[in-house]
Amino acid sequence: MNSKKSKRGVTDGHGSFKKVKKVGKASPPPSLNDSLEGDLRAFLIDEDQLHTYDDLTKVNPVTPTTVLKCLQARYRAQVFYTHAGCTLVALNPFQPIPDLYSLDVMREYHSAPQPQEAKPHIFIVAEEAYRNVQGQLEPVNQSLVVSGESGAGKTWTSRCLMKYYATVAASSSVLKSQDAVDRIEKRVLDSNPIMEAFGNACTLRNHNSSRFGKYIQLQLDRSHFLVGASVQTYLLEKTRVACQPANERNFHIFYQMMKGASSEQKKEWKMAHGQSFNWLPKAQKTLEEDCFQETVEAMSHLGIKSDKQAEIFRILAGILQLGNITFDPPAKESEPCVLEGQSKESLQGAAGLLGVPAEELQACLAVRTLVAGKQSILKPCSLSDCGVRRDCLAKVVYARLFEWLTSFINRSICADNSAWCNFIGLLDVYGFECFQRNNLEQLCINYANEKLQQHFVAHYLRAQQEEYVSEGLEWSFVRYQDNQSCLDLIEGNPTGVFPLLNEESRLNRASDAGKFGARLQKELGGDHGSSIGWDKFSPEPHFTVAHYAGPVRYQIQGMTEKNKDPVPPEIIALLQASANPLLGQVFGDQGAESTAPPRGLSKVVTVVAKFKNSLESLMKILHSTTPHYTRCIKPNPDCKPLTFHKREVIMQLEACGIVETIHISAAGFPIRIPFGGFIQRYGLISSSSPIKQLVHSKDVEPGHNDRLRTAVDAIVREALSHRSAGKVGREEGEEHGTLVHCGRTKVFLTQYMLELLEDQRKRLLSRRAFSIQCCWRRHQLRRRRAAVLIQAGVRSWLVRRAVRRWQKAAEVIQTTWRRWRVSMDALAELELDDAEDFVETEMPGLRSAAWEKGPVQLSSVQGPVTVRGWPMGLALASAPSVSMSLTTKGFQKMVSVLACLDLSSSSSSSSSSPSSSTPSSYRGGGGGGGGGDYKVETNQCQHGVASIRAQPRGSVKLHYQRSPLLYADMLPHLRREGVTGFNQILLEKTL
């Protein structure tokens, strides 16, 4: 690192801004070196406090030594995360740290009002990206780029990020049932064990090294809840299936099957007890990743049924059996190679597991078909070609199976396009690699890391400084390591490693490593002399590329064949006819293209071309999102817990540009917002009416920059005045210059200023939301009260209307009753004889007997009986004969008396009566008084009682055995013997 760089400004140990004068060219280097050494010694005096620096921008001076010392002190204190400006530095502890990634820690960072003020953690980066999506800051979509060397902890970091989003973005969902939320979270998390089992392997630098790249999009709906995910994979290292480097292992899934499967499953897979496989080196080494049951459970949770799982494991077991097939040279050169003695059983086992005939499998490996015009010629393969075809068969089967798994996972966890609107991407790619022998796989891996480093350089180190100058900021450029020359060497067209390799692969001739190396040296030796090197004394042709992380030597031998990646058509045709349903499905879709031989070799799609296209699509996604960088650092090459090697760490810090990042972050403004967007978001902070009009205006055009700059400056000053309301000792102008700067078209903010603006905006929005809630609640209360009043008025009106109807009905009933009573009384008066019409003779004995209580026996009365007010409504039909003298007036009354009673009267008393003219029958009877007695029988004597409408008068109690009023019964059809109904009331009433 050059210590003569000039900076615009850095921060002191307490985080305050400090101007640094630019050093001129005439300044002598010794004085500058002495000054830096003095500052360094002063900084390193108190090493016990170095672990307290949460952000490396607080270090003063910023040098590789001071940064290294701070990281080492924090690593000793078991603090593994440190801020480095816009980047988070993560040191791998190589051991489990309890309660570092627990659910309580997740909730703590998620609920923190200002996560940046908390202790550095990977959850801060996750929460910042999540809040950017919630705040809808352009660009809304986010990308978390996790980079570092192999073994630095990228896979673990990506796993923690997925767990964080699955917890904070799904557990609080109120739009779906909890079962649906748990299903989404479980499926998203279960995709990790499957992808790691099939795509990760144990290497010299990492026990769980990703041998493929993946970009995981976590899909969020409009409420910012997790509804699904999708996985994009890049460049699976399929050559590891058939060829494992020294002291390294194959993919994890094979070892999981060997160590975790039951005896019945191994018997089904035709794995004999104690059988060894050539493609499973280091099988005795046990890792934490060798967990077969976890992989099976994850497959079940994702919807892979047991029968489909059985097909997958049979294919994997068949691949292992292929590795044990070896050939011997034939007796004659014209004959195909023959199998070794023990390889026959392996061939039978592989054929049975893959679902193909053993004879066809052997013929496919030992004989190739040459097409000459319309004729096909069978030609035996050489011994080396047989091994190549066997390895090709295993690689193509595993690669297609991996692609099918990725597609199935996407179908299982991906949401519909209408269900999500934003995403947060997690990029986990293979780290930078440098081995003793490096071939095409390492070249592609390191090329991907170069592209990611260039993205970081272009997005932050170069673009940010260029934007400062274009926007009018006083800025002195910070030098940084630009890897553009290395990218031009690899992908430059037409003179680049990849274009020349593709051209060599498309030629219809056998590849020659020596000739291809000479061509590379001729084409690339002049323009890219500083980025590529050669060793003329090496027995093997190679070339050395100067990467950003260090030089790597690549072997040319076999590179062209790997780039071609040829798959013989006989192999594809054999697999298409497989009895294994999954193999038939995987190879059935591309059968027509694969079986037909290519007409022109120029149309062959090489491995480098496919990888470059997929990487370019990934870079487009990264450029369209807001990136968040996490640099994983590997403290030691041996993966020992809590071991810090300074040389290993300083090389990684210099390679990824951490020191330059700290310089720019300390002196610059990481947040840049256009004037229009700033006013639209933070204009509500100002109380000025013109600014409020700008907030609600739709024509905020970039052409009015002077007007917009004035408004932005007013908003910033008002925000700072609210913050500095009670502070003393710092001028507003100094704060304005160090925290914010208004350029020509954008406003540049520090992270602190952005948090200050966001805090004031949230307070104002909360206050206005509270006012809106109060008004709404007041409106709701008034509506409820009005509804109660309306309901009470309606109920009272209904009651009054009902009462009026009841009163009217009662009056009608009363009026009708009174009229009926009057009419009945009138009829009764007409039918009754007045007492004045009778001439009665007082009989003291009869009068006293009549007023006695109880029944009156008229037969016991001697002599004539004077009827005094005799009731005309009721009479005794079977009463004994009564002798009386009756004097009556009026023909009608006399006839009524004679018709109702059996009278025994003297002839003298009745001689003057005109009763002889009544329609009654008379009979003679004895009676007192000298005249002849007679008896009057009425025409109603058969019924016992004759009734008229008059009510009885007097105090005579009448007893009846049977009522003649049959029509008065309450239930006439249930007539019984005796007195019932209304007759009983009449009989018991005292008159």
Helices and strands as residue ranges (DSSP letters): E 9-11, E 17-19, H 29-43, G 47-52, G 56-58, H 64-76, E 81-84, E 87-91, H 103-111, G 115-117, H 122-135, E 142-148, H 154-168, H 178-199, E 200-201, E 209-210, E 213-220, E 226-234, G 238-241, H 252-260, H 263-268, H 292-301, H 306-323, E 327-328, E 338-339, H 343-354, H 358-366, E 367-372, E 375-380, H 383-413, E 422-428, H 440-456, I 457-462, H 463-470, H 484-491, H 497-506, H 513-524, E 532-533, E 542-547, E 550-555, H 559-564, H 569-576, H 581-588, H 591-595, G 601-603, H 607-623, E 626-633, H 646-656, H 658-667, E 671-674, H 675-682, G 683-685, H 689-696, H 705-723, H 732-739, E 740-742, E 746-749, H 751-831, G 835-837, E 838-839, H 844-850, G 858-860, E 882-883, E 887-888, H 891-900, E 903-904, H 907-910, G 914-917, E 921-925, E 933-937, G 966-968, G 972-974, H 982-988
